[in-house]
Amino acid sequence: MSVTATRFAGTRSVLVELSDLDSVLALGALLEASPLPGQLDVLAAASTIFIKADSWASARKIAAAIPALELGTAPENTGSLVTVDVHYDGEDLAEVAKLTGLSIESVINAHTAQTWRAAFGGFAPGFAYLLGENRILNVPRRDTPRKVVPSGAVALAGDYSAVYPRQSPGGWQLIGHTDAVLWDLDRENPALIRPQDHVQFTASRTSLKLSSHTAAAPAHRAPKAAAGHLEILDPGLQSLIQDLGRPGLGNLGVSAAGAADTSSARAANRLVGNAADAAVIENLLGSLILRARGDVVLAVTGADAELLITPVEEDDFHEEERTAEMNAPFALLDGETLTLLPSGSGLRSYLGVRGGIDVAPVLGSRSTDSMSGIGPAPLAPGTRLPVGTVTGSHVVGNPEPSTLPVPDEHGIYTLRISKGPRDDWFGPAGLQRLVGQTWSVSAESNRVGVRLAAPEGSSALERVRTGELASEGVAVGALQVPPSGLPVLFLADHPVTGGYPVIAGVIAEDLPAAAQLPPGSHLRFELVDPLTHNPHAPRAAGASSHEGRTP
């Protein structure tokens, strides 16, 4: 058992390749018990460990430290024993019997007679890959994945078994279902099965009913705790509550989420005198209408918008409408209305309020994760957002320059990337094609990722390796390449694992710029060497014009 290779994935993550699953489990247990300095998250997979760090310096130190670690073996008594009652009535039960050469009764006996170990998580919050004690039930995935697999479905694929925690697409063979709730935010530990736990399946003798339980996050706290409120009149195309995210839960299938453009979110908080991690409103395309309930201090950063303030209508007189400036603090008095109207470049605007938006945190963060549904619901007309009470001395900031990226004279944006960890799947020619041509942003992009298209004169990437890559951890900024050859640039709500090779990663300093590119934008990638890269060195136009704000 040993480490076979370490590869950088972007400038803040390290992919560790190991010789076998026992080594994966051993290293995962070691890093969980004794985290390395700067370690934020650890994602185990079938043959890799993906480590996210808080900085490039920490990532380099982690990569250097890994080969010297004494792995040993993961303790057998690690984790808890979880018993799951199963009603064996799955649609694929007969097919599994055919594939294994067993009777249906023998399939059930084989599933319940062994203890399954939660090797790693991923795919969705609460989904655990359970490795059996033998390979009797080794079966392939379905040729055609189902578009909908119900919550609680018990399934097999390869050497693994799993329970789907929520309704989702899936290609595993379904052998039964359970009423057990795999993911519940009302529990102290939301995941019923955590990595390193052991699972014993039992055949239920009662007729079970499929559970559709989904723990919903509260939209806001009781009004009595608030210093004031922001009342949403029109959320525009999309308005979400975001902070700096919930890192460290990737092993449970939970993405960090958080503001897509952290530079603009930090600037909005800085301008109103908040801590950097205070919750803000992230608005798509600068279109939002809200009303103050109580006097508040606001700031709007990110995508350009006209800020129009409508005063309270009184019987005796009418004040004139006035405007506020972007990237500067301003007052919105009790009853006044603020309207954001898109007026220029950028994709996402950020509205900060002095005191922060005091919605209830979920798993330590107030962020909305659009892919998993964790966190506050998207804002809707009538939503009342409590404003936190300001304590201590917090200085309101002076106006600042815009954080938006600036294109070159041809209207093309530039994002800096570092190669890997799977650039060898495309060879030198593939990497050269990635950086040697112009790409465009597809209209199918969202907070999960920026989907790229090849405009006229450009072409898709081609693999030089055959076969499929086993799912492994991925990070924000990863350029994952599906079979189409058109890269997807992962943003804040990306899945924690991916099954397509990652040719390169956008460096951390340019991720805010990537989040501000609207559909139709044209961009190029500039390859940098992370070993010699200085993120604060002068550079050409094309990425963020306000660098150095992200730690």
matplotlib code that plots the C-alpha trace (Angstrom):
import matplotlib.pyplot as plt

x = [0.0, 1.5, 1.1, 1.8, 1.6, 0.6, -0.7, -1.8, -5.4, -5.5, -3.5, -5.3, -5.9, -3.8, -4.9, -3.2, -3.2, -2.9, -2.2, -5.5, -8.7, -7.1, -4.5, -7.3, -9.1, -5.9, -4.9, -8.4, -8.6, -5.1, -6.0, -9.3, -7.6, -4.6, -5.3, -2.3, -1.7, -4.0, -6.2, -9.8, -11.4, -10.6, -12.5, -11.9, -12.7, -11.9, -8.2, -7.6, -7.7, -8.5, -7.2, -8.4, -6.2, -6.6, -3.8, -1.2, 1.5, -0.5, -1.2, 2.5, 3.4, 0.6, 1.9, 5.4, 4.2, 2.0, 4.7, 6.4, 3.3, 3.1, -0.2, -0.5, -4.2, -7.4, -8.6, -11.3, -13.3, -13.5, -17.0, -20.3, -22.5, -25.7, -28.6, -30.8, -34.1, -34.7, -37.8, -36.4, -38.7, -36.4, -37.1, -33.7, -33.7, -34.4, -31.7, -29.2, -30.0, -29.5, -26.2, -24.8, -26.2, -28.0, -31.6, -33.5, -33.5, -29.7, -29.2, -31.1, -29.1, -25.8, -26.8, -27.8, -25.1, -22.2, -21.2, -20.7, -18.1, -18.7, -15.6, -16.3, -19.1, -20.0, -22.6, -25.2, -25.4, -25.8, -24.8, -22.2, -20.3, -20.6, -17.9, -18.9, -16.8, -16.9, -17.6, -20.6, -22.9, -20.5, -22.8, -22.4, -24.4, -27.5, -26.8, -29.3, -29.4, -32.9, -33.9, -35.5, -34.5, -36.8, -35.5, -34.6, -33.8, -31.2, -28.9, -25.8, -23.0, -19.6, -18.4, -20.5, -24.0, -25.7, -28.9, -30.1, -30.8, -33.1, -34.8, -32.3, -31.0, -29.0, -27.7, -27.3, -29.2, -32.2, -32.8, -35.1, -36.0, -35.9, -37.8, -34.5, -33.8, -30.3, -30.0, -31.8, -30.7, -32.7, -30.2, -27.0, -25.2, -27.3, -25.8, -27.1, -24.1, -20.7, -17.4, -15.8, -19.2, -20.2, -23.7, -25.7, -28.7, -31.7, -34.7, -37.8, -40.8, -43.2, -44.4, -42.4, -43.5, -41.0, -40.0, -40.0, -38.7, -36.6, -35.4, -36.2, -34.0, -35.8, -36.1, -35.5, -35.6, -38.4, -38.7, -38.3, -34.5, -33.9, -32.6, -34.6, -35.7, -35.3, -38.6, -38.2, -40.6, -39.2, -36.2, -35.5, -34.2, -32.6, -31.7, -29.9, -28.5, -24.7, -21.7, -18.3, -19.7, -19.5, -16.1, -15.1, -18.2, -17.2, -16.9, -20.6, -21.4, -21.9, -20.4, -18.9, -21.2, -21.0, -20.7, -19.8, -17.7, -16.1, -14.2, -17.5, -19.1, -16.2, -16.2, -19.9, -19.3, -16.2, -18.1, -20.8, -18.4, -19.2, -16.9, -16.0, -18.2, -21.4, -24.4, -25.2, -27.7, -26.4, -28.5, -28.4, -28.1, -28.6, -32.4, -33.9, -36.4, -36.5, -37.9, -36.3, -38.1, -36.0, -33.1, -30.2, -26.8, -26.3, -23.6, -23.9, -20.9, -20.3, -22.4, -23.1, -26.5, -28.3, -29.4, -32.7, -34.1, -37.8, -38.8, -41.8, -45.0, -46.5, -49.8, -48.1, -45.1, -43.2, -39.5, -37.6, -36.2, -32.5, -29.7, -26.9, -23.5, -22.2, -19.2, -19.9, -22.0, -25.4, -28.4, -31.9, -34.3, -37.4, -40.0, -37.8, -37.5, -34.3, -34.5, -31.5, -31.6, -28.9, -26.7, -23.5, -21.0, -21.0, -23.4, -23.9, -24.5, -23.9, -25.9, -24.4, -26.3, -24.7, -25.1, -25.5, -28.5, -29.4, -31.0, -30.5, -27.2, -27.4, -24.4, -22.5, -23.3, -26.0, -25.3, -27.8, -26.5, -28.5, -27.6, -28.3, -31.0, -29.2, -29.6, -32.2, -34.7, -34.3, -35.8, -39.4, -41.7, -42.7, -39.6, -38.6, -34.9, -33.8, -30.8, -28.3, -27.6, -24.3, -22.1, -18.7, -16.9, -17.3, -16.1, -18.1, -15.7, -14.8, -15.8, -13.7, -12.9, -15.1, -14.2, -15.4, -13.0, -11.9, -11.6, -8.8, -9.2, -10.9, -13.5, -11.8, -11.4, -8.4, -8.4, -5.1, -5.0, -2.6, -2.5, -3.8, -4.5, -5.6, -4.0, -2.4, -5.8, -5.5, -1.7, 0.4, -1.8, -5.0, -3.5, -2.2, -5.7, -7.2, -5.0, -4.5, -8.1, -11.0, -14.0, -17.4, -19.7, -22.9, -26.3, -26.6, -24.1, -25.2, -23.8, -22.7, -20.4, -19.6, -20.3, -18.0, -18.7, -16.3, -17.2, -16.4, -12.7, -12.4, -12.8, -13.6, -10.9, -10.0, -8.8, -5.7, -6.7, -9.5, -11.6, -13.4, -12.0, -13.1, -14.9, -12.6, -12.7, -12.9, -12.5, -14.0, -12.2, -11.7, -12.0, -13.7, -14.0, -17.0, -17.1, -18.3, -14.8, -16.4, -15.0, -17.1, -15.6, -16.8, -18.2, -19.4, -22.2, -20.2, -20.5, -17.8, -16.8, -16.6, -16.1, -14.7, -11.0, -9.9, -7.5, -6.7, -7.9, -8.5, -6.2, -7.9, -7.3, -9.2, -12.3, -14.2, -13.7, -15.0, -18.2, -18.9, -18.8, -22.3, -23.5, -21.9, -18.7, -15.5, -12.4, -9.0, -6.9, -3.4, -1.3, 0.9, 3.2, 2.0, 5.5, 6.7, 3.3, 3.0, -0.7, 0.1, 2.5, 1.4, -0.6, -2.5, -6.1, -8.7, -9.1, -10.2, -9.3, -9.3, -6.9, -5.4, -8.7, -9.1, -6.8]
y = [0.0, 3.3, 6.8, 6.5, 10.1, 13.6, 16.1, 19.7, 20.5, 24.3, 26.3, 25.3, 21.5, 18.3, 15.0, 12.0, 8.7, 5.6, 2.0, 0.5, 1.3, 0.2, 3.0, 5.5, 4.5, 4.7, 8.1, 9.4, 8.2, 9.7, 13.1, 13.2, 12.4, 14.7, 17.4, 18.9, 22.7, 24.6, 21.5, 22.5, 19.4, 15.8, 13.8, 10.1, 8.1, 4.6, 5.2, 8.9, 11.4, 15.0, 17.6, 21.2, 23.8, 27.4, 28.8, 27.9, 27.9, 25.3, 23.2, 23.0, 22.0, 19.4, 17.9, 17.7, 16.1, 13.4, 11.0, 11.0, 10.0, 6.5, 5.2, 1.9, 0.7, 2.4, 1.1, -1.5, 0.0, 3.5, 4.8, 3.5, 0.5, 1.6, -0.8, -0.2, -2.1, -2.9, -4.0, -6.0, -5.1, -3.3, -3.1, -4.6, -7.4, -10.1, -8.6, -8.7, -12.3, -13.1, -11.2, -12.9, -16.4, -16.4, -16.8, -13.7, -15.1, -15.7, -12.1, -10.9, -13.2, -12.1, -8.4, -8.9, -11.5, -9.2, -5.9, -3.0, -0.3, 3.4, 3.9, 7.4, 9.9, 12.0, 12.4, 14.0, 15.0, 11.8, 9.4, 6.9, 4.3, 1.1, -1.5, -5.1, -7.9, -9.9, -9.5, -11.9, -9.0, -7.2, -6.0, -3.3, -0.1, -0.1, 0.6, 3.5, 5.4, 6.3, 9.9, 9.5, 7.2, 7.6, 8.6, 5.7, 3.3, 0.7, -0.1, -2.0, -1.1, -2.7, -3.7, -1.1, -0.7, 2.6, 4.2, 7.2, 10.0, 12.0, 11.7, 12.0, 10.5, 7.3, 4.3, 1.8, -1.5, -1.1, -4.0, -2.5, 0.6, 1.7, 4.2, 5.3, 9.0, 9.3, 13.1, 15.2, 18.7, 18.6, 15.9, 16.9, 14.8, 15.2, 12.1, 8.8, 7.1, 8.8, 7.7, 4.9, 3.8, 0.1, -0.7, -3.9, -4.3, -6.3, -7.7, -6.0, -8.1, -5.2, -3.3, -0.1, 3.2, 5.3, 8.4, 11.7, 13.6, 16.5, 18.8, 22.4, 25.2, 28.1, 31.2, 33.6, 33.9, 35.4, 39.1, 40.1, 39.3, 41.7, 45.3, 45.9, 44.1, 44.1, 43.3, 41.7, 43.2, 41.7, 39.3, 39.6, 36.5, 35.0, 36.4, 34.2, 34.6, 33.9, 34.1, 32.6, 29.0, 25.8, 24.1, 20.9, 18.8, 17.4, 13.8, 14.0, 15.1, 18.8, 21.4, 24.5, 26.8, 30.5, 33.6, 32.9, 36.1, 36.3, 39.5, 41.4, 39.8, 40.7, 44.3, 44.7, 43.7, 45.8, 48.9, 48.6, 47.7, 44.0, 41.0, 39.4, 36.3, 38.2, 37.1, 39.2, 39.0, 37.7, 38.9, 37.7, 40.4, 43.4, 43.3, 43.6, 45.7, 45.8, 48.0, 49.0, 48.3, 50.4, 52.6, 50.6, 51.1, 49.3, 48.8, 47.2, 45.7, 43.4, 43.6, 47.2, 48.4, 51.7, 52.2, 54.1, 55.1, 55.9, 57.8, 57.1, 58.7, 61.2, 63.1, 66.5, 66.3, 64.0, 63.8, 63.4, 60.0, 59.9, 57.6, 55.9, 55.0, 51.4, 50.3, 52.9, 52.8, 54.6, 54.9, 53.5, 55.0, 53.3, 52.7, 53.7, 51.4, 50.5, 49.4, 47.8, 48.1, 46.4, 49.0, 47.5, 44.6, 41.7, 38.9, 39.0, 41.9, 41.7, 43.7, 44.0, 45.5, 46.8, 44.1, 41.3, 39.4, 37.4, 34.3, 31.0, 29.3, 25.7, 23.5, 26.6, 28.8, 31.0, 30.1, 28.8, 25.7, 25.6, 22.0, 20.3, 22.6, 23.2, 26.7, 29.4, 29.2, 31.6, 34.9, 35.5, 38.5, 39.2, 37.6, 39.6, 39.4, 40.3, 42.6, 41.7, 43.9, 45.8, 45.4, 47.0, 49.4, 48.6, 51.4, 52.0, 51.9, 54.5, 54.0, 51.4, 50.5, 48.0, 44.3, 43.4, 41.8, 43.9, 42.5, 43.4, 45.7, 42.9, 42.3, 39.0, 38.1, 36.1, 33.6, 32.2, 28.4, 25.8, 22.4, 19.1, 17.0, 15.0, 16.9, 13.6, 12.5, 15.1, 15.3, 18.4, 19.0, 19.1, 21.6, 23.7, 23.7, 24.8, 27.9, 28.5, 29.3, 31.4, 30.0, 31.4, 31.2, 29.1, 30.2, 26.9, 28.2, 28.6, 28.6, 25.0, 25.8, 27.9, 25.7, 26.6, 26.4, 26.5, 29.4, 29.5, 28.8, 26.9, 23.2, 20.8, 19.0, 15.4, 12.7, 10.7, 8.0, 5.6, 4.2, 6.0, 7.8, 6.7, 9.5, 11.6, 14.9, 18.2, 21.8, 25.1, 26.4, 22.9, 22.6, 19.3, 17.9, 15.6, 13.4, 16.3, 17.9, 21.2, 22.2, 23.0, 25.5, 24.6, 27.4, 27.5, 24.9, 22.3, 18.6, 17.4, 14.6, 14.2, 11.3, 13.3, 14.3, 17.8, 19.2, 22.3, 24.6, 28.4, 29.9, 31.1, 34.8, 34.7, 32.7, 35.9, 37.1, 33.7, 34.1, 37.5, 36.3, 36.5, 34.2, 35.1, 36.3, 35.3, 34.2, 32.8, 30.8, 31.7, 28.9, 29.7, 27.6, 27.5, 26.8, 30.2, 32.0, 35.3, 36.2, 39.9, 40.5, 42.9, 41.2, 41.9, 42.9, 40.2, 38.9, 40.6, 44.3, 44.1, 41.3, 40.3, 40.4, 36.6, 35.0]
z = [0.0, -1.0, -2.6, -6.3, -7.4, -6.2, -8.7, -8.2, -9.2, -9.7, -7.1, -3.9, -4.3, -4.4, -6.0, -4.4, -6.3, -4.2, -5.1, -3.7, -1.8, 1.5, 1.1, 0.3, 3.5, 5.5, 4.3, 4.6, 8.3, 9.0, 7.5, 9.4, 12.7, 12.1, 9.6, 7.8, 8.2, 5.8, 5.0, 4.4, 3.0, 2.1, -0.5, -0.8, -4.0, -5.3, -5.8, -5.0, -2.2, -3.1, -0.6, -0.7, 1.0, 2.1, -0.1, -2.7, -0.1, 2.0, -1.1, -1.8, 1.7, 1.7, -1.5, -0.1, 3.2, 1.8, 0.5, 3.9, 5.8, 7.4, 6.1, 7.9, 7.7, 8.6, 12.0, 11.6, 14.5, 12.9, 12.5, 13.7, 12.9, 11.1, 10.5, 7.5, 7.0, 3.4, 1.5, -1.4, -4.2, -6.6, -10.3, -11.1, -8.5, -11.1, -13.4, -10.6, -10.0, -13.7, -13.8, -10.7, -11.5, -8.1, -7.2, -6.0, -2.5, -2.7, -3.8, -0.8, 1.5, 0.0, 0.5, 4.2, 5.2, 4.9, 6.5, 4.1, 4.8, 3.9, 1.8, 0.7, 0.0, -3.0, -5.8, -3.4, 0.3, 2.3, -0.5, 0.6, -1.5, 0.6, -0.1, 0.7, 2.2, -1.0, -4.7, -5.0, -5.9, -8.4, -11.2, -13.9, -14.0, -16.2, -19.9, -19.8, -16.5, -15.1, -15.2, -11.8, -9.0, -5.9, -2.5, -0.3, -3.3, -2.4, -5.3, -6.5, -9.0, -9.3, -5.9, -4.2, -2.7, -1.8, -0.7, -2.7, -0.2, -2.4, -5.8, -8.5, -11.8, -11.5, -13.3, -10.5, -10.3, -7.9, -5.6, -2.9, -0.9, 2.7, 4.9, 6.6, 6.1, 4.8, 5.0, 7.5, 8.4, 11.6, 13.0, 14.7, 12.1, 9.0, 7.2, 8.5, 7.0, 7.1, 5.6, 7.7, 9.1, 8.8, 7.4, 8.1, 5.8, 7.1, 5.2, 6.5, 7.1, 6.9, 3.9, 3.8, 2.3, 0.3, 2.2, 0.5, 3.5, 2.6, 5.4, 4.4, 5.6, 7.3, 5.1, 8.0, 11.8, 13.8, 13.1, 16.8, 16.6, 13.8, 13.8, 10.7, 7.5, 3.8, 2.1, -1.4, -3.9, -7.0, -6.9, -10.6, -12.5, -9.4, -6.0, -3.4, 0.0, 0.0, 2.2, 1.9, 1.9, 4.0, 3.3, 5.0, 4.2, 0.9, 2.3, 3.0, -0.6, 0.3, -1.9, -0.3, -2.3, -1.3, -3.4, -7.0, -7.1, -3.7, -4.5, -5.1, -2.0, 0.2, -1.2, -0.5, 3.1, 3.4, 2.2, 4.9, 7.7, 8.0, 8.5, 5.2, 5.8, 6.4, 4.3, 1.2, -1.6, -4.9, -7.8, -11.4, -14.0, -11.6, -11.5, -8.0, -6.1, -2.3, 0.5, 3.8, 7.0, 9.3, 8.3, 6.8, 5.1, 1.8, -0.8, -4.3, -6.1, -9.0, -12.1, -13.1, -12.2, -11.9, -8.3, -8.0, -4.6, -4.4, -1.3, 0.9, -0.5, 2.0, 1.7, 2.2, -0.1, -2.5, -2.4, -5.6, -6.6, -6.2, -7.3, -5.4, -6.6, -7.2, -5.0, -2.3, 0.9, 0.9, 3.2, 2.5, 5.0, 6.5, 3.8, 0.9, -2.1, -3.9, -7.6, -9.4, -13.2, -15.3, -17.0, -18.1, -17.8, -15.4, -14.5, -10.7, -8.4, -4.6, -2.1, 1.4, 4.3, 7.5, 10.1, 7.5, 6.5, 9.6, 8.3, 10.1, 9.2, 7.8, 8.4, 9.6, 6.6, 5.3, 1.6, -0.8, -2.7, -5.9, -6.7, -3.4, -2.1, 1.1, 2.6, 2.3, -0.5, -3.5, -2.7, -3.7, -3.7, -0.1, 1.5, 4.6, 5.4, 8.9, 9.3, 12.0, 14.9, 14.7, 17.7, 18.4, 16.1, 12.4, 10.1, 6.9, 3.9, 1.3, -2.4, -4.2, -7.8, -9.5, -9.0, -12.5, -15.1, -17.9, -21.5, -23.9, -26.9, -28.9, -26.2, -25.1, -21.4, -20.2, -17.4, -16.0, -15.6, -14.3, -16.0, -14.6, -12.8, -15.9, -18.8, -19.8, -21.1, -23.8, -24.4, -25.2, -28.4, -26.3, -23.8, -26.6, -28.2, -24.9, -24.6, -28.3, -29.3, -28.2, -26.3, -25.8, -22.7, -23.3, -22.3, -20.3, -17.7, -14.1, -10.5, -11.0, -13.9, -16.9, -20.0, -22.9, -26.6, -29.5, -31.8, -35.5, -36.0, -32.8, -32.1, -29.2, -27.2, -28.1, -25.7, -26.4, -23.9, -24.0, -21.2, -18.4, -15.4, -12.0, -10.1, -8.0, -6.1, -8.0, -7.0, -7.9, -11.0, -12.5, -16.3, -16.6, -20.1, -20.9, -24.1, -26.1, -25.8, -24.6, -21.1, -18.1, -15.7, -12.2, -10.1, -6.4, -6.6, -8.5, -7.5, -5.0, -7.3, -11.1, -13.5, -16.4, -16.7, -15.6, -18.0, -16.0, -13.3, -13.2, -10.6, -7.4, -8.1, -11.4, -10.2, -9.4, -13.0, -14.3, -12.3, -14.0, -17.6, -19.2, -21.9, -25.3, -23.7, -25.4, -23.5, -23.7, -21.2, -20.3, -18.9, -15.9, -13.8, -10.2, -9.0, -10.3, -10.4, -8.5, -8.4, -7.6, -10.5, -13.3, -16.1, -19.2, -19.2, -19.2, -15.7, -12.5, -12.2, -8.4, -7.6, -4.3, -2.3, -2.1, 0.5]

ax = plt.figure().add_subplot(projection="3d")
ax.plot(x, y, z, "-o")
ax.set_aspect("equal")
plt.show()
